[in-house]
């Protein structure tokens, strides 16, 4: 564990930037093509449409055939890869923020520990949502599973949002303290 701590201390920023770059690439690949939907529809993406009205696939999509299903499955596969990256990068950012905030008591120590658990929990909710979406693509599904998918989606965004806010607070505190120390530096 000490080696991991040293690696994060020495290379944490670089690793985080690399994860963000990979995440941006995978995030673009994991975004379903909105052109699959009928123009002028109520939904901005295929997956929200499937989650909200799975029985209306034929009306919501320009065509609901094997090609459409294959495109959506391929997108979900990319999303499964994306699930490996965004919680990792968010957890790393939270860890770096926690480490900084622990040395400058801004938030209690236990808050940072709980925050570190949020990205993996968000990933778990995202996997549940994707598995249900996979099932929707393949055929009919009960309303109970749709409710679970909606709950998973909301939980995922809430948890990753809280973790991101914590990381942003840590980054902002770091910038402010470094900026203040720069301003208070004696002129030579």
LUMPANU-700887 format. One line per 10 residues: number of its first residue (from 1); their letters; for each residue x, y, z of N, C-alpha, C. Coordinates in Angstrom, 1 decimal. Example, Ala and Ser with C-alpha at 12.3 -4.5 7.8 and 13.67 -1.06 7.14 Angstrom:
1> as> 13.2 -5.7 7.8 12.3 -4.5 7.8 13.2 -3.3 7.8 ~ 12.8 -2.2 7.1 13.7 -1.1 7.1 12.9 0.0 7.9;
END
This chain:
1> xxxxxxxxxx> 0.8 -1.2 0.0 0.0 0.0 0.0 0.9 1.3 0.0 ~ 2.0 1.2 0.6 2.9 2.3 0.7 3.4 2.7 -0.7 ~ 3.7 1.6 -1.5 4.2 1.9 -2.9 3.1 2.7 -3.7 ~ 1.8 2.2 -3.6 0.8 2.9 -4.3 0.7 4.4 -3.8 ~ 0.8 4.6 -2.5 0.8 6.0 -2.0 1.9 6.8 -2.6 ~ 3.1 6.2 -2.7 4.3 6.9 -3.3 4.0 7.2 -4.7 ~ 3.5 6.3 -5.5 3.2 6.5 -6.9 2.2 7.6 -7.1 ~ 1.1 7.6 -6.2 0.1 8.7 -6.3 0.8 10.0 -5.9 ~ 1.6 10.0 -4.9 2.3 11.3 -4.5 3.2 11.8 -5.7 ~ 3.9 10.9 -6.3 4.8 11.3 -7.4 4.2 11.6 -8.7;
11> xxxxxxxxxx> 3.2 10.7 -9.1 2.6 10.8 -10.4 1.1 11.0 -10.5 ~ 0.5 11.3 -9.3 -0.9 11.4 -9.3 -1.6 12.3 -10.3 ~ -1.0 13.5 -10.4 -1.5 14.4 -11.4 -1.4 13.9 -12.8 ~ -0.3 13.3 -13.2 -0.1 12.8 -14.5 -1.1 11.6 -14.8 ~ -1.2 10.7 -13.8 -2.1 9.6 -13.9 -3.5 10.1 -14.1 ~ -3.9 11.1 -13.3 -5.3 11.6 -13.4 -5.5 12.2 -14.8 ~ -4.6 13.0 -15.3 -4.7 13.6 -16.6 -4.9 12.5 -17.7 ~ -4.0 11.4 -17.6 -4.1 10.3 -18.5 -5.5 9.6 -18.4 ~ -6.0 9.4 -17.2 -7.3 8.8 -17.1 -8.4 9.7 -17.7 ~ -8.3 11.0 -17.5 -9.3 11.9 -18.0 -9.3 11.8 -19.5;
21> xxxxxxxxxx> -8.1 11.8 -20.1 -8.0 11.7 -21.6 -8.6 10.4 -22.1 ~ -8.2 9.3 -21.5 -8.8 8.0 -21.9 -10.3 8.0 -21.7 ~ -10.8 8.6 -20.5 -12.2 8.7 -20.2 -13.0 9.5 -21.3 ~ -12.3 10.6 -21.7 -13.0 11.4 -22.8 -13.2 10.6 -24.1 ~ -12.2 9.9 -24.4 -12.3 9.0 -25.6 -13.4 8.0 -25.5 ~ -13.3 7.3 -24.3 -14.3 6.2 -24.1 -15.7 6.8 -23.9 ~ -15.8 8.0 -23.3 -17.1 8.6 -23.1 -17.7 9.0 -24.5 ~ -16.9 9.4 -25.4 -17.5 9.7 -26.8 -17.9 8.4 -27.4 ~ -17.2 7.3 -27.3 -17.6 6.1 -27.9 -18.8 5.5 -27.2 ~ -19.0 5.8 -25.9 -20.1 5.2 -25.2 -21.3 6.0 -25.3;
31> xxxxxxxxxx> -21.3 7.1 -26.1 -22.5 7.9 -26.3 -23.3 7.4 -27.5 ~ -24.5 7.0 -27.2 -25.3 6.4 -28.3 -25.6 7.5 -29.3 ~ -25.7 7.1 -30.6 -25.9 8.1 -31.7 -27.4 8.6 -31.6 ~ -27.6 9.9 -31.4 -29.0 10.4 -31.3 -29.7 10.3 -32.6 ~ -29.0 10.1 -33.7 -29.6 10.0 -35.0 -30.5 8.8 -35.1 ~ -30.3 7.8 -34.2 -31.1 6.6 -34.2 -32.6 6.9 -33.9 ~ -32.8 8.0 -33.2 -34.1 8.4 -32.7 -34.9 9.1 -33.9 ~ -36.2 9.0 -33.8 -37.0 9.8 -34.7 -36.8 11.3 -34.5 ~ -36.7 12.1 -35.5 -36.5 13.5 -35.3 -37.7 14.2 -34.6 ~ -37.3 15.1 -33.8 -38.4 15.9 -33.0 -39.0 15.1 -31.9;
41> xxxxxxxxxx> -38.3 14.0 -31.4 -38.8 13.2 -30.3 -38.6 13.9 -29.0 ~ -39.1 13.3 -28.0 -39.1 13.8 -26.6 -37.7 13.6 -25.9 ~ -36.9 12.7 -26.4 -35.7 12.3 -25.7 -34.5 12.8 -26.5 ~ -33.4 13.1 -25.7 -32.2 13.6 -26.3 -31.2 12.4 -26.6 ~ -31.5 11.2 -26.2 -30.6 10.1 -26.5 -31.4 8.8 -26.5 ~ -30.9 7.8 -27.2 -31.5 6.5 -27.3 -31.7 5.8 -26.0 ~ -30.7 5.9 -25.1 -30.9 5.1 -23.8 -31.9 5.7 -22.9 ~ -32.0 7.0 -22.8 -33.1 7.6 -22.0 -34.5 7.2 -22.6 ~ -34.6 7.2 -23.9 -35.8 6.8 -24.6 -36.2 5.3 -24.3 ~ -35.2 4.5 -24.3 -35.4 3.0 -24.0 -35.8 2.9 -22.5;
51> xxxxxxxxxx> -35.2 3.6 -21.7 -35.4 3.5 -20.2 -36.8 4.0 -19.9 ~ -37.3 5.1 -20.6 -38.6 5.7 -20.3 -39.7 5.0 -20.9 ~ -39.5 4.6 -22.2 -40.6 4.0 -22.9 -40.1 2.8 -23.7 ~ -39.8 1.7 -23.1 -39.2 0.5 -23.8 -40.2 -0.1 -24.7 ~ -41.5 0.0 -24.4 -42.4 -0.7 -25.3 -42.7 0.1 -26.6 ~ -42.2 1.3 -26.7 -42.5 2.2 -27.8 -41.2 2.3 -28.7 ~ -40.4 1.2 -28.7 -39.1 1.3 -29.5 -39.4 1.5 -31.0 ~ -40.4 0.9 -31.5 -40.7 1.0 -33.0 -41.1 2.5 -33.3 ~ -41.7 3.2 -32.4 -42.1 4.6 -32.7 -41.0 5.6 -32.4 ~ -40.2 5.3 -31.4 -39.1 6.2 -30.9 -37.9 6.2 -31.9;
61> xxxxxxxxxx> -37.6 5.1 -32.5 -36.5 4.9 -33.3 -36.8 5.0 -34.8 ~ -35.9 5.5 -35.6 -36.2 5.5 -37.0 -36.5 4.1 -37.6 ~ -35.7 3.2 -37.1 -36.0 1.8 -37.4 -35.5 1.0 -36.2 ~ -36.3 -0.1 -35.9 -35.9 -0.9 -34.8 -35.7 -2.3 -35.4 ~ -34.4 -2.5 -35.9 -34.0 -3.7 -36.5 -32.7 -4.2 -35.9 ~ -32.2 -5.3 -36.4 -31.0 -5.9 -35.8 -29.8 -4.9 -35.9 ~ -29.7 -4.1 -36.9 -28.6 -3.1 -37.0 -28.7 -2.1 -35.9 ~ -29.9 -1.6 -35.6 -30.1 -0.6 -34.5 -29.7 -1.3 -33.2 ~ -30.2 -2.5 -32.9 -29.8 -3.2 -31.7 -28.3 -3.4 -31.6 ~ -27.7 -3.8 -32.7 -26.2 -4.0 -32.7 -25.5 -2.7 -32.3;
71> xxxxxxxxxx> -25.9 -1.6 -32.9 -25.3 -0.3 -32.6 -25.5 0.0 -31.1 ~ -26.6 -0.2 -30.5 -26.9 0.1 -29.1 -26.1 -0.9 -28.2 ~ -25.9 -2.1 -28.6 -25.1 -3.1 -27.8 -23.6 -2.7 -27.9 ~ -23.2 -2.3 -29.0 -21.8 -1.8 -29.2 -21.5 -0.6 -28.3 ~ -22.5 0.3 -28.2 -22.3 1.5 -27.4 -22.3 1.1 -25.9 ~ -23.1 0.1 -25.5 -23.1 -0.4 -24.1 -21.8 -1.0 -23.8 ~ -21.2 -1.7 -24.7 -19.9 -2.4 -24.5 -18.8 -1.3 -24.2 ~ -18.9 -0.2 -25.0 -17.9 0.9 -24.8 -18.2 1.5 -23.4 ~ -19.5 1.6 -23.1 -19.8 2.1 -21.8 -19.3 1.3 -20.6 ~ -19.3 0.0 -20.8 -18.7 -0.9 -19.7 -17.2 -0.6 -19.6;
81> xxxxxxxxxx> -16.5 -0.3 -20.6 -15.1 0.1 -20.5 -15.0 1.5 -19.8 ~ -15.9 2.4 -20.2 -15.9 3.7 -19.6 -16.2 3.6 -18.1 ~ -17.0 2.6 -17.7 -17.2 2.5 -16.2 -16.0 2.1 -15.5 ~ -15.0 1.6 -16.1 -13.7 1.3 -15.4 -12.9 2.6 -15.2 ~ -13.1 3.5 -16.1 -12.2 4.7 -16.1 -12.8 5.9 -15.2 ~ -14.1 6.2 -15.4 -14.5 7.4 -14.7 -14.6 7.3 -13.2 ~ -14.9 6.1 -12.6 -14.9 6.0 -11.2 -13.4 6.0 -10.7 ~ -12.5 5.5 -11.5 -11.1 5.4 -11.1 -10.5 6.9 -11.1 ~ -10.8 7.6 -12.1 -10.3 9.0 -12.2 -10.9 9.9 -11.1 ~ -12.2 9.7 -10.8 -12.9 10.4 -9.8 -12.4 10.1 -8.4;
91> xxxxxxxxxx> -12.2 8.8 -8.2 -11.7 8.3 -6.9 -10.2 8.8 -6.7 ~ -9.4 8.8 -7.8 -8.1 9.4 -7.6 -8.1 10.9 -7.3 ~ -9.0 11.6 -8.0 -9.1 13.0 -7.7 -9.6 13.3 -6.3 ~ -10.5 12.4 -5.8 -11.0 12.5 -4.4 -9.9 12.2 -3.4 ~ -9.1 11.2 -3.8 -8.0 10.8 -2.9 -7.0 11.9 -2.8 ~ -6.7 12.5 -3.9 -5.7 13.7 -3.9 -6.3 14.8 -3.1 ~ -7.6 15.1 -3.3 -8.2 16.2 -2.6 -8.2 15.8 -1.1 ~ -8.6 14.6 -0.7 -8.6 14.2 0.7 -7.2 14.3 1.3 ~ -6.2 13.9 0.6 -4.8 14.0 1.1 -4.5 15.5 1.4 ~ -4.9 16.4 0.5 -4.6 17.8 0.7 -5.4 18.4 1.8;
101> xxxxxxxxxx> -6.7 18.1 1.8 -7.6 18.6 2.8 -7.3 18.1 4.2 ~ -6.7 16.9 4.3 -6.3 16.4 5.6 -5.1 17.1 6.2 ~ -4.3 17.6 5.3 -3.1 18.4 5.8 -3.5 19.8 6.1 ~ -4.6 20.3 5.6 -5.1 21.6 5.9 -6.6 21.4 6.3 ~ -6.8 21.3 7.6 -8.1 20.9 8.1 -9.3 21.7 7.6 ~ -9.9 21.4 6.5 -11.0 22.1 5.9 -12.3 21.3 6.2 ~ -12.2 20.0 5.9 -13.3 19.1 6.2 -12.8 18.0 7.1 ~ -13.7 17.4 7.9 -13.3 16.3 8.8 -12.8 15.1 8.1 ~ -11.8 14.4 8.7 -11.2 13.3 8.1 -12.1 12.2 7.6 ~ -13.2 11.9 8.3 -14.1 10.9 8.0 -14.9 11.2 6.7;
111> xxxxxxxxxx> -15.1 12.5 6.4 -15.9 12.9 5.2 -15.1 12.4 4.0 ~ -13.8 12.6 4.0 -13.0 12.1 2.8 -13.0 10.6 2.7 ~ -13.0 9.9 3.8 -13.1 8.4 3.7 -14.4 8.0 3.0 ~ -15.5 8.6 3.5 -16.8 8.2 2.9 -16.9 8.6 1.4 ~ -16.4 9.8 1.1 -16.4 10.3 -0.3 -15.6 9.3 -1.2 ~ -14.6 8.7 -0.7 -13.8 7.7 -1.5 -14.6 6.5 -1.9 ~ -15.7 6.2 -1.2 -16.5 5.1 -1.5 -17.6 5.4 -2.6 ~ -17.8 6.6 -2.8 -18.9 7.0 -3.8 -18.6 6.6 -5.2 ~ -17.4 6.9 -5.8 -17.2 6.5 -7.2 -17.4 5.0 -7.5 ~ -16.9 4.1 -6.6 -17.2 2.7 -6.9 -18.6 2.3 -6.8;
121> xxxxxxxxxx> -19.3 3.0 -5.8 -20.8 2.8 -5.7 -21.5 3.3 -7.0 ~ -21.1 4.4 -7.5 -21.7 4.9 -8.7 -21.4 4.0 -9.9 ~ -20.2 3.4 -9.9 -19.9 2.4 -11.0 -20.8 1.2 -10.9 ~ -21.1 0.7 -9.7 -22.0 -0.4 -9.5 -23.4 -0.1 -10.0 ~ -23.9 1.1 -9.7 -25.2 1.5 -10.2 -25.2 1.6 -11.7 ~ -24.1 2.1 -12.3 -24.0 2.2 -13.7 -24.0 0.8 -14.4 ~ -23.3 -0.2 -13.8 -23.4 -1.5 -14.3 -24.8 -2.1 -14.3 ~ -25.5 -1.9 -13.2 -26.9 -2.3 -13.0 -27.7 -1.7 -14.1 ~ -27.6 -0.4 -14.3 -28.3 0.3 -15.4 -28.0 -0.3 -16.8 ~ -26.7 -0.5 -17.0 -26.4 -1.0 -18.4 -26.9 -2.5 -18.6;
131> xxxxxxxxxx> -26.9 -3.3 -17.6 -27.4 -4.6 -17.7 -28.9 -4.6 -18.0 ~ -29.6 -3.7 -17.4 -31.0 -3.6 -17.6 -31.3 -3.0 -19.0 ~ -30.5 -2.1 -19.5 -30.6 -1.5 -20.8 -30.3 -2.6 -21.9 ~ -29.3 -3.5 -21.6 -29.0 -4.6 -22.5 -30.2 -5.5 -22.6 ~ -30.9 -5.7 -21.5 -32.1 -6.6 -21.5 -33.2 -5.9 -22.3 ~ -33.4 -4.6 -22.2 -34.4 -3.8 -22.9 -34.2 -3.9 -24.4 ~ -32.9 -3.9 -24.8 -32.6 -4.0 -26.2 -33.0 -5.3 -26.8 ~ -32.8 -6.3 -26.0 -33.1 -7.7 -26.5 -34.6 -8.1 -26.4 ~ -35.4 -7.4 -25.7 -36.8 -7.8 -25.7 -37.6 -7.1 -24.5 ~ -38.8 -7.5 -24.3 -39.6 -6.9 -23.3 -39.1 -7.1 -21.9;
141> xxxxxxxxxx> -39.4 -6.2 -21.0 -38.9 -6.2 -19.6 -40.0 -5.7 -18.7 ~ -40.0 -6.1 -17.5 -41.1 -5.7 -16.5 -40.8 -4.3 -16.0 ~ -41.9 -3.7 -15.5 -41.8 -2.3 -15.0 -40.9 -2.3 -13.8 ~ -40.8 -3.3 -13.0 -40.0 -3.4 -11.8 -38.5 -3.1 -12.2 ~ -38.0 -3.8 -13.3 -36.7 -3.6 -13.8 -36.5 -2.1 -14.3 ~ -37.5 -1.6 -14.9 -37.4 -0.2 -15.4 -37.2 0.8 -14.2 ~ -37.9 0.5 -13.1 -37.8 1.3 -11.9 -36.4 1.2 -11.3 ~ -35.9 0.0 -11.3 -34.5 -0.2 -10.8 -33.5 0.6 -11.7 ~ -33.7 0.5 -13.0 -32.8 1.2 -13.9 -32.9 2.7 -13.7 ~ -34.1 3.3 -13.5 -34.2 4.7 -13.3 -33.5 5.1 -11.9;
151> xxxxxxxxxx> -33.8 4.3 -10.9 -33.1 4.5 -9.6 -31.6 4.5 -9.7 ~ -31.1 3.5 -10.5 -29.7 3.3 -10.7 -29.1 4.5 -11.4 ~ -29.8 5.0 -12.4 -29.3 6.2 -13.2 -29.2 7.4 -12.2 ~ -30.3 7.7 -11.5 -30.3 8.8 -10.6 -29.2 8.6 -9.5 ~ -29.1 7.5 -9.0 -28.0 7.2 -7.9 -26.6 7.4 -8.5 ~ -26.4 6.9 -9.7 -25.1 7.0 -10.3 -24.7 8.5 -10.4 ~ -25.6 9.3 -11.0 -25.3 10.7 -11.2 -25.2 11.5 -9.8 ~ -26.0 11.1 -8.9 -25.9 11.8 -7.6 -24.5 11.5 -6.9 ~ -24.2 10.2 -6.9 -22.9 9.8 -6.2 -21.7 10.4 -6.9 ~ -21.7 10.3 -8.2 -20.5 10.8 -8.9 -20.4 12.3 -8.8;
161> xxxxxxxxxx> -21.6 12.9 -8.8 -21.7 14.4 -8.6 -21.1 14.8 -7.3 ~ -21.5 14.2 -6.2 -21.0 14.5 -4.9 -19.5 14.3 -4.8 ~ -19.0 13.2 -5.3 -17.6 13.0 -5.4 -16.8 14.0 -6.2 ~ -17.4 14.4 -7.3 -16.8 15.4 -8.2 -16.7 16.8 -7.5 ~ -17.8 17.1 -6.7 -17.8 18.4 -6.0 -16.7 18.4 -4.9 ~ -16.6 17.2 -4.2 -15.5 17.1 -3.2 -14.1 17.3 -3.8 ~ -13.9 16.6 -5.0 -12.6 16.8 -5.7 -12.4 18.2 -6.1 ~ -13.5 18.9 -6.6 -13.4 20.3 -7.0 -13.1 21.2 -5.8 ~ -13.7 20.9 -4.6 -13.4 21.7 -3.4 -11.9 21.5 -3.1 ~ -11.4 20.3 -3.1 -10.0 20.1 -2.9 -9.1 20.8 -3.8;
171> xxxxxxxxxx> -9.4 20.7 -5.1 -8.6 21.4 -6.1 -8.7 23.0 -5.9 ~ -9.9 23.5 -5.6 -10.0 24.9 -5.4 -9.2 25.3 -4.2 ~ -9.3 24.5 -3.1 -8.5 24.9 -1.9 -7.0 24.9 -2.2 ~ -6.6 23.9 -3.0 -5.2 23.8 -3.3 -4.8 25.1 -4.1 ~ -5.6 25.4 -5.1 -5.3 26.6 -5.9 -5.3 27.9 -5.1 ~ -6.3 28.0 -4.2 -6.3 29.2 -3.4 -5.1 29.3 -2.4 ~ -4.8 28.2 -1.8 -3.7 28.3 -0.9 -2.3 28.6 -1.6 ~ -2.2 28.0 -2.8 -1.0 28.2 -3.5 -0.9 29.7 -4.1 ~ -2.1 30.2 -4.4 -2.2 31.5 -4.9 -1.9 32.5 -3.8 ~ -2.5 32.2 -2.6 -2.2 33.1 -1.4 -0.7 33.1 -1.0;
181> xxxxxxxx> -0.1 31.9 -1.1 1.3 31.8 -0.7 2.1 32.5 -1.7 ~ 1.7 32.5 -3.0 2.4 33.3 -4.0 2.3 34.8 -3.8 ~ 1.1 35.3 -3.4 0.9 36.7 -3.1 1.6 37.1 -1.9 ~ 1.8 36.3 -0.9 2.5 36.6 0.3 4.0 36.5 0.3 ~ 4.5 36.0 -0.8 5.9 35.8 -1.0 6.6 37.2 -1.0 ~ 7.7 37.3 -0.3 8.4 38.6 -0.3 9.0 38.9 -1.7 ~ 8.9 40.2 -2.0 9.5 40.6 -3.3 11.0 40.7 -3.1 ~ 11.7 40.3 -4.1 13.2 40.4 -4.0 13.8 41.4 -5.0;
END
